[in-house]
Each structure stands twice: as C-alpha cells, then as structure tokens.
Amino acid sequence: MRQLFFDHLLLPAGWAENVRLTVADGRIAAVEAGAARAGAEHVAGIALPGLPNLHCHAFQRGMAGLAERRGPTEDSFWTWREVMYAFLGRLSPDDVEAIAAFAYMQMLESGFTAVAEFHYLHHDVDGRPYGDLGEMAARIAAAAAETRIGLTLLPSFYAAGGFGGAAPTAGQRRFLNDPDRFAKLVQRCRAVAAGLPDAQVGIAPHSLRAVTPESLRAVVAAHPQGPLHIHAAEQLKEVEDCVAALGARPVAWLLANAEVDTRWCVIHATHMTEDETDRLAASGAVAGLCPLTEASLGDGTFAGARYLGAGGRFGVGTDSNIAIDAAGELRQLELSQRLAHRARNVLAAHDSVGRRLVDGALAGGAQALRREIGAIAPGRRADIVALDAAHPDLAGRSRDLWLDAWVFVAGRALVKSVLVGGEAVVAEGRHLRHDMIAARYRRTLTRLLDAAP
C-alpha cells in the first residue's frame, strides 16, 4: 500500500488539486481530492493518465529512416514494404528484444504507459518455426518486463500473400501460420504474458488481404474473448483489390460479414465512404489511428471530423515507430484534419482541442487494449504521466491549456516523470534503464546495418 500526492491531477470529472492516491498492487485503491499530503510521496508536476499506444510493430523501430531514399520508380507504401521485408530478414530473437526494449523505453519517455503489440514476426528467417513457437513473443514480453510498459500482446494471423489466398512472397514467410498452428501460438502467448503484471492477450488477423474469409471466420470463432485488431483500408490499392476479390470495400465487408463490436479495433480505416464512416462509428469499435506513420507512408487522411461527429471511438498508435511521441501522434491527427478541411480546431468538442484529443485517446486506447487503464479512478492501474510544471512553455497557463501546450507546443520535452502501476519508471525525462537499453540498441543496430548488403 502506497500513498502518492499530486499538486494537479486530471480525474474523470476534470482537473483537481491536492490529490492523494492510495495504490495497492499497482492499482488505485482510493482517490481523495483537496487532501492534505499527510506524509504521502509527492509527485511533482501536472499529472494525467498515461496514454495507451494501441498499435505497434516494435521491430520496425530499428529501420526508422532507412526508407527515406527515392527509388527508380514512384515510392509508396508498397516500396516501403520491400525495405521492411529486407530488414526483418536479418533479425534474430536477440535483435528483436533489443529493438523492442528501446522502442518501449521511448514510448514511456514520451507519455505512453501501455502498448498493444501487433505481433506478426513469428518464425526464423527461413520461415521455419522456432523450437519454441512463441520465441519471438517471449522476446516482446521480455522487453515489456524490462521497461515495465503495460502490454497487450496481439499475435497476428497471417496466411496469404494477397487477396484470394495468393501465395506468400519470400519476405512474408516469417509471418505465416494456418489456423491450427495459430491456435497453438496464441496459447503459448498466453503463457508468456502470464508473467507480466496485468497483461492481456488477444488476436490480430493481419488484414483482409492476408487471410481468406474462411480462415478469418475460423480464427475469430476459435478465440471469442479478448481484443481483436485488424488492418483495414490503409491504402487505395488495398481497397481496389478488396472490391475486386470480395465485392466490397474492406470496412464495409467487415461490417457486413463479421460481428464488429467493442472488442474490435480497426487499424487505419483511412479510406472509407461516408456510410462506412458512420457505420463504423455506430459499431462501438475503436478506430486505431497512427497519424505519423500514415503521413510517412502517404496513406491519406482519416475522416476524423465526420467519424467523431458520429460518436466514433478512437485511439492512437505509433505503428512503424518512425518518431515515438505520444503528443506528436495527437498533434498530427488534428493537423491532418486542418489540412483536409482548411480550418482550425477541427476535432474540438469544446474549447480545448488538446483536452478532446487526450480524453478520446485515453478512452479508446483503454478499450482497444482491454485493460483497466486510461483514467485515475479506483480499480484502474496507477499509470500516470507528470508534466514539468516549471517548463517555460507552461508559464501562465492552467488546466486544459496545459494539455494544449503538451500536444501542440512542447510535446515530449514536457514529460518529467512516469509511473506504471504506481512505480516510477521515468525520472527527469529519462527511463531508469535508459543508458543500458540504449547501449544494447546501439550495438544491435550497428551490427545489423554494417552487415547489410
């Protein structure tokens, strides 16, 4: 049992001052606003719930910046994917663990306190399973344990190279499973995650191009509990190919053929008609938005104003991890809408855009990760981010203006301390194991890139 005292803390009902929390076994047992410190441990700064990261491919952090050279033909998501295949073709389990730990450390330093790992790098470089089918999943769990980020592990089901059950390419062979082996992988992932505090395990059919309708139905039926994430409608070519193969656009097909509800998180959903947008919002599913990656890959712009206007739920993720920044994802989401609509403050439901974005990402992220996070309330994990009250960019501001400054001005430079389960993991802006994790990552990347053709 621990007592923590905050000068300013964002509660579900709004900002409160002089708040004392009682934390037991990593969870909030009691919240008392307007309280005396009474010997409680003081956490300085302006505090809010830690943000959930609802979509991550951790290994891609290691290739950030490697695909920024123009090729002989027009570059696109599909040419970027070839760079990704070449990079992952060299990764060992040790490499994946080192890269994931570095990515998770950076997430914590930027204000994310939990991550949904959309995990599809399962097998050895030749496509053969490791002796432990969950070897790579165990490395993801080890990275989460070392950094102490909260984990929702989403083993990804990947069975085909394209629509119509097309044969996979050599670059995809490390991803592949049939439904039976996938069931064994999920079982192994549950055992791996059991050693982590409050971890969740779900499933992630990769996309409609990587599964058949029959295998998707089989996998979903075999795993009726827990979070369910899927990529959909990220690229126009994907939409066109889906119409040709299945007779419908990806989101429309899912809404018509799967029981899309609150356990679902539809990643990207960039290219939707107005009807798809309204129906996805009405389904109760979460739209998993990764604005920095979507901009980097030239995906397009999500219909944010219409979707939120229809009551849609959303969260943000770092996806390819090109720039890990919780505030930066929220900023890019709003700025993309400003460019699309040629207007300002597009996503605001009330005075503060920052507050609207933070509130939405907290609620949608917690739903997508299926964990008791995203709010400072009894029963929730004590995952808390404290912003630096002495930072010049917060001078003269209060309450929601603090969030506007975090999202639109200072970003990760404001993050002073981070607690996960009530325990400090970041102090003065640095993870407690920063130097060790960064040194291992540096050695790993140096070796991988020196050996690259």
DAFEN-V803346 format. One record per backbone hydrogen bond with DSSP energy under -0.5 kcal/mol. CO is the residue of the C=O (numbers start at 1). NH is the residue of the N-H. E is the energy in kcal/mol with one decimal. If there is no record, write none. Layout:
CO_NH_E, CO_NH_E
This chain:
2_23_-2.7, 3_41_-2.6, 4_21_-3.1, 5_43_-2.9, 6_19_-2.5, 7_18_-1.7, 8_47_-2.5, 9_11_-0.8, 9_16_-1.9, 11_14_-1.7, 14_11_-2.4, 16_9_-2.3, 17_34_-2.3, 18_35_-3.1, 19_6_-2.8, 19_21_-0.5, 20_32_-2.2, 21_4_-2.5, 21_23_-0.5, 22_29_-3.7, 22_30_-1.4, 23_2_-2.7, 24_27_-2.0, 26_382_-2.5, 27_24_-2.7, 27_29_-0.5, 28_379_-3.1, 30_22_-2.3, 32_20_-2.9, 37_40_-2.3, 41_5_-3.1, 42_44_-0.7, 43_7_-0.6, 45_8_-0.8, 45_47_-0.6, 46_387_-3.2, 47_10_-1.8, 48_385_-2.9, 51_113_-2.1, 51_114_-0.9, 52_54_-0.7, 53_116_-2.4, 55_318_-1.0, 55_319_-3.1, 56_58_-0.5, 56_118_-2.0, 57_60_-1.6, 58_61_-2.1, 59_62_-1.4, 60_63_-1.2, 61_64_-1.2, 63_66_-2.5, 65_68_-0.6, 76_80_-2.3, 77_81_-2.2, 78_82_-0.9, 79_83_-1.3, 80_84_-2.1, 81_85_-2.5, 82_86_-2.1, 83_87_-2.1, 84_88_-2.6, 85_89_-1.3, 87_90_-1.7, 88_91_-1.2, 92_96_-2.4, 93_97_-2.3, 94_98_-2.2, 95_99_-2.6, 96_100_-2.7, 97_101_-2.4, 98_102_-1.7, 99_103_-2.5, 100_104_-2.9, 101_105_-2.3, 102_106_-2.2, 103_107_-2.0, 104_108_-2.2, 105_109_-2.3, 106_110_-1.1, 107_110_-0.7, 107_111_-1.0, 107_112_-2.5, 108_111_-0.7, 110_327_-0.5, 111_51_-2.2, 113_150_-2.3, 114_53_-2.6, 115_117_-0.7, 115_152_-2.5, 116_56_-1.1, 116_118_-0.9, 117_119_-1.4, 117_154_-2.5, 118_120_-0.7, 119_156_-3.0, 120_122_-1.3, 122_136_-0.6, 124_127_-2.2, 128_124_-2.5, 131_133_-0.7, 132_135_-2.4, 134_138_-2.7, 135_139_-1.4, 136_140_-1.9, 137_141_-2.4, 138_142_-2.2, 139_143_-2.1, 140_144_-2.2, 141_145_-2.5, 142_146_-2.4, 143_147_-2.2, 144_148_-2.5, 144_149_-0.8, 150_115_-2.6, 151_153_-0.5, 151_200_-1.9, 152_117_-2.3, 152_154_-0.5, 153_155_-0.5, 153_202_-2.2, 154_119_-1.9, 155_204_-1.9, 156_158_-0.6, 157_206_-2.6, 158_177_-1.8, 162_165_-0.8, 162_166_-1.2, 166_161_-3.4, 166_162_-0.6, 169_172_-1.3, 170_173_-1.2, 172_175_-2.0, 172_176_-0.5, 174_122_-1.4, 174_123_-2.2, 178_182_-2.6, 179_183_-1.9, 180_184_-1.4, 181_185_-2.2, 182_186_-2.6, 183_187_-2.0, 184_188_-2.2, 185_189_-2.5, 186_190_-2.1, 187_191_-1.6, 188_192_-2.3, 189_193_-2.6, 190_194_-1.1, 192_195_-1.0, 193_196_-2.1, 196_199_-1.0, 200_153_-2.9, 202_155_-0.7, 203_229_-2.1, 204_157_-1.1, 206_231_-2.1, 207_210_-0.8, 207_211_-0.6, 210_159_-3.0, 210_160_-1.5, 212_216_-2.6, 213_217_-2.2, 214_218_-2.1, 215_219_-2.4, 216_220_-2.6, 217_221_-2.3, 218_222_-1.8, 219_223_-0.8, 220_223_-0.7, 227_203_-2.1, 228_265_-2.2, 230_267_-2.9, 231_208_-0.5, 232_269_-1.9, 233_271_-2.1, 235_239_-1.7, 236_240_-2.7, 237_241_-2.8, 238_242_-2.1, 239_243_-2.3, 240_244_-2.1, 241_245_-2.1, 242_246_-3.4, 242_247_-0.7, 242_248_-0.7, 243_247_-1.4, 249_253_-3.0, 250_254_-2.4, 251_255_-2.5, 252_256_-1.7, 253_257_-2.0, 254_258_-2.4, 258_260_-2.1, 261_264_-1.8, 263_228_-2.6, 264_286_-2.0, 265_230_-2.0, 265_267_-0.8, 266_288_-2.3, 267_232_-2.1, 267_269_-1.7, 270_272_-0.9, 273_277_-2.5, 274_278_-2.4, 275_279_-2.5, 276_280_-2.9, 277_281_-2.0, 278_282_-1.9, 279_283_-1.1, 280_283_-0.5, 280_284_-0.6, 280_285_-0.6, 281_284_-0.8, 285_313_-0.7, 286_266_-2.3, 286_288_-0.7, 287_289_-1.0, 287_315_-1.8, 288_268_-3.0, 289_317_-2.1, 290_294_-2.9, 291_295_-1.9, 292_296_-2.3, 293_297_-2.8, 294_299_-2.4, 294_300_-0.6, 295_298_-1.0, 302_304_-2.4, 303_307_-2.5, 304_308_-2.8, 305_309_-2.0, 306_310_-1.4, 307_312_-2.6, 308_311_-1.7, 313_287_-2.6, 314_364_-0.6, 315_289_-2.4, 316_54_-2.1, 318_321_-3.0, 319_57_-2.3, 323_325_-0.9, 325_329_-2.0, 326_330_-1.5, 327_331_-2.7, 328_332_-2.5, 329_333_-1.9, 330_334_-1.8, 331_335_-2.8, 332_336_-2.4, 333_337_-1.2, 334_338_-1.9, 335_339_-2.2, 336_340_-2.1, 337_341_-2.6, 338_342_-1.5, 338_343_-1.0, 345_348_-0.7, 351_353_-0.6, 352_356_-1.7, 353_357_-2.6, 354_358_-2.6, 355_359_-2.7, 356_360_-2.2, 357_361_-2.5, 358_362_-2.4, 359_363_-2.2, 360_364_-2.8, 361_365_-1.9, 362_366_-2.1, 363_367_-1.9, 364_368_-2.4, 365_369_-2.3, 366_370_-1.1, 366_371_-1.4, 371_373_-2.1, 372_381_-3.2, 375_377_-1.1, 376_12_-0.6, 377_380_-2.1, 380_28_-3.1, 381_383_-2.0, 382_384_-0.7, 382_422_-2.7, 383_50_-2.3, 384_419_-3.1, 385_48_-2.3, 385_387_-0.5, 386_416_-2.5, 386_417_-1.7, 387_46_-2.1, 387_389_-0.9, 388_391_-1.6, 391_394_-2.2, 392_395_-1.5, 394_397_-1.9, 398_401_-1.9, 399_402_-2.0, 399_403_-0.9, 400_404_-2.1, 401_405_-2.0, 402_406_-2.2, 403_407_-2.8, 404_408_-2.6, 405_409_-1.7, 405_410_-2.4, 405_411_-0.7, 406_411_-1.4, 410_413_-1.5, 411_414_-2.3, 412_415_-1.2, 414_388_-2.5, 414_416_-0.6, 416_429_-2.7, 417_386_-3.0, 418_425_-2.8, 418_426_-1.6, 419_384_-2.0, 420_423_-1.6, 423_420_-2.6, 425_432_-2.4, 426_418_-1.8, 427_430_-1.9, 430_427_-2.5, 431_434_-2.0, 433_437_-2.4, 434_438_-2.9, 435_439_-2.2, 436_440_-1.9, 437_441_-2.1, 438_442_-2.4, 439_443_-2.2, 440_444_-2.3, 441_445_-2.8, 442_446_-2.3, 443_447_-2.1, 444_448_-2.4, 445_449_-2.8, 446_450_-2.1, 447_451_-1.5, 449_452_-0.6
